[in-house]
C-alpha cells in the first residue's frame, strides 16, 4: 500500500487524478475500521490531514462553507448556534475521541445509510462541493448518495466543502440505538423549520438504502400547519405516519423493518413537537 501525503489542496487534486483508486483519509474513523477488518485493501491511501483549508469553515455569502476536515467536536463547539441540527447529530457520534477525529466530510465520503450527519444535512438543504483538476461542481446532498456506501463522486474528485445555510428556525435531531454512545443507529430523523418561508425540511437515516427526505410529510406540514397556532396532535400523528411511510427499511441485527418504521413515526412526532415548541416559545426544548 502506497501512502500519499499532499501538502496543499492542489497537490491533493493532482494525486487523486494520478491515482483515481486512492482512498482519502482524514480522521480515519471509518477508513481504519475497514482496513482493520480487511474489508478493503486499497493500493493507495491519500492522507488529507496536511491540507489546512480542509479543516476550516467560514461564512460564504448566505451560507456556511465548512471544510470536510472540520471534526464533529468543532461543529458542536463553534457552529452549534448556526447549524443546531447538525450539532445535535454530531453529539451522538461515537465517543469524545471519535468526535475529535471524525468529520462530516468523511461521513459523506463513506455514504453509509446510517451516517449520523446525513439526516440533518438533508433537512437543512445542504450541498456538497466536489472538485478535481478539471473543475468543481455543487451537488445537493439529496442527490449525493447513489446507494449503500456509494456516492456520486467521480474517481478523480474529492469533497472540497459542505455548503449549508445557517438555521432560519428551529432544528431537531433524534436517534434510536441500542445504547447512548458508540453505536450505529437503528434509525435517525432530523427536522428543520423555516417560519419565514413556512416550509419544513426532513431527513431519515438508517431506514432505506440511502438517507432520504420525507417529502410527503414535508408537503403535509407546509400545507396544513397554522404557524401562529399550537400544534394539533392529529397533525403530529399524521406527520409521523408519513415519515414512516417514506422509509424502506430492512431487517438486520440492529432491528427489524417493522420496528424501524414504528420508531421513525415516534421520532418524527417528538422532534416536530420539540421544534414547534421552540418556534412558538423561542426556547429550545430538547437538544
N, C-alpha and C positions, 0 to 999 in steps of 0.2 A: 504494500500500500504506500503510495506516494503522498506526502504531506505538503500542501501548497499554502504559503502564508503571505498573501499580498499586503503591502503597507499602505495602499491607497485604494480608493474606490475604482479608479481607472484600471489599476493592476488587477483588482478582483474581477472586473468585467472581462479583461483580456484573458485571464486564467480560465474563466468559465467558457469563453469562446474557444480556447485552445483545448480544453478538456471538458466537453459537454456532460460527460458522465460523472464529473466531480460532485461529491455531496457536500453542500455547505454546512458548516458547523460554527455555532456561536456559543450559546450556553451549554449545548451538548446534552441537555436533559432528555431529549428524545433520541438523538442520534446514537449516543453512547449506550443506551439500553438496547437498541437494535444491534449494535456491534457486539456487545457483551453476550447477547443471546444468539449470536451468529445468524441473525435473521437477514442481514445484508453484509456484504464484504466489498465495498466499493474500491476501485483501483486508485482513486484519488479522493482525499479529503481537502476541502477548501476552507481554511480557517479564516473567519472574518473578524476576529476579535481585535486585530490591529488596525482596522479601518475606523477612525474616530467618529466620522459623521454618522455612522450607523447606530451609534449609541447616544444620539442627540435628538431632541424634539424642539419644535418652535412653532409659533403661530405662522400661518401662511394664508394671508387674506382672511376669508371667513372660516377656514378650517385649521386643524392642528396637523402638522407634519411630524409624525412620530417615526423615528428610525427603527428598523426591525430588530436592532440590537439593544433597545431600551428594555431592561428587565422588569418583571412584574412588580418588584418591590418599589421601583421608582415611579411606576404608573400609579401605585397606591399612594405614595408619599407626595408626588409632585403634580399629579393630574386628577386626584380624587374629586376635586370640586368641578373640574372642567368636563370630565367624562366619568361620572359616578357609576354608570352601569358597568363599564369596562373595569373600573377599580374594584367594584364588588366581585366581579368574576375573578379578578386577579387574586383576591384574598383567599379564594377557595383552592388555588393551585398548590398542590403538594405541601411541602414544609417550608419554613423560612429560608433554608438553604437553597431549595429549588426555586423559590420566588426571587432570590438574589441572583440566580444564574439564568433561569428560563426566560424566554422572550415571546412576545406576541408574534414577531416575525417567524420564529421557529415553530410556533403553534400553527401558523398559516402554512408554512412550508410542509409540515408533516401532514396537514389536511385530514386529520383524524375526525370522524364524525362526532367523537366525544371531546374534542378540543374545547376547553372551558372558555376561551376568549371569543369563540366564533359567534355564539348567540347574541352577545352584546354588540359586536360589530355589525351583525345583520340588522338588529333593531335600530341602531343608530344610522344606518345607511352609509357605512364606511366604504372605502375603496382601497385597493392595493396598487401601488406604483411599481410596475415591473420594468426592469431596464437591462439592456445588453449593449454591446458595442454598436449595434445597429440603430439604437434609439430607445425611447421609453414609451410606455402606454399605461393608461389608467384603467383598472379592471374593477367594477363593482364587486364587493365581497360576495354578493348573491351569485355572481357568475364565476367566481374563482374556483369553486370546488367541482371537480369532474367526476368524482366517485370516492369510495372509501380509500383514504390515504392517497388520493390523486388530485392534483391541481392542474390549472391550465397554463402554467408557465412553460415557455419553450425551453429546449435543452440548454440554450446559451443565456437564458435570462436569470436574474436574481431579483429578490424583493428589495426595492430601494427605500420604500417608506409605506406607512399606513396613513391614509388621509381620513380624518374623522372630524365632524363638526362638534364644537362644544355643545353640551346638552342645552336644548331650548326649553326643557321642562323636566319633570321627574323621570328618573330611570330606575329600574329594579332588575335584579338577577337572583335566581334561586336554583338550587341544585339538590338532587337526591342521590345519595351514595350510601354505601354500606357502613361508612363511618365519616367523621367530620373532616379528616385530613388524609393525605397520602392515598387517595382513592380515585379511580376512574369513574366518571359519572354514570349512574344508571340513566338519568335524563337531566336536562337543564332547560331553563327557559328565561328569556330576557324580554323586557318591555321598555319602550321609550315613548313618552307622551310629549306632544308639541302643542301646548294650548293656543299659541298664536295662530297656527295653521289648522288647529283642531284635527290633527292626524295622529295615528298610532303606528309604531313600528314594533315588530316582534322578531324573535329568533328562537329556534328549537335546536337543541343539541342532543346527541346520543340516542336519537329515536327515529333515524332514517339513514339511508346510505350516505348522505351528506347533511351538514347543517342546513336548515330550511327556515323560511318565513311562513307564518300562518296568515296568508293573505286574506282569506275569507273572514278570519277573526278580526283582522285589521279593518277591513271594509265595514264589518258589522258595527264596530265601535265608532268608526268615523261617521257612519250614517245615523246611529241610534242614540249616541250619548248626548245628554244635555250637559254641556261643560260648566254650566252655572248651578247645577243641582247636585244633590247627593247621588252616589252610585246605587242603582237598584240591584237587589240580589238576583233578580231574574236576568238582568244584563250580564252580571258577573258569571252566572251559571252558564248562560249561552256562549259567552266568550270562551269559557273553559272547554265546553263541548267542541267548539270549532277548532280550538288549538289542538285538542286530542285527535280530531279527525285529520288534521294537516300532517300528522306524523305517520310513518310507516315502519314501525319498529320490528325487531326480530327477538326471538327467544335466545338468550345466551346465559353464561354463568352468572352475570350480574343481575339478571331479572328477566321476567317473561314479557312478551309483547303486550299482553293484556295489562300487566302491572304498569308498564311504562306509560301506556295511554291514560290509565287512571291517574297516575302520578302527575302527568302533564296537565290534566284538567285541574287538579288541585293547585299545582304551582301557578298556573295561569290566573286562577281566581285570586289567589293570595297576592301575587305580585301586582295585579291590577288594583286590588283593594289598597295595598300599600302606596302605590303610585298615585292613586286617586285621592287618598287622604293627604298626601303631600301637596298635590295640586290645590286642594280646597283649603288646607290649613297653612301651607307654606312651611311645614315642618316635616322632616324626613322621619317616617315611622319605623322603617326597618332598613338595615344595610347588611 
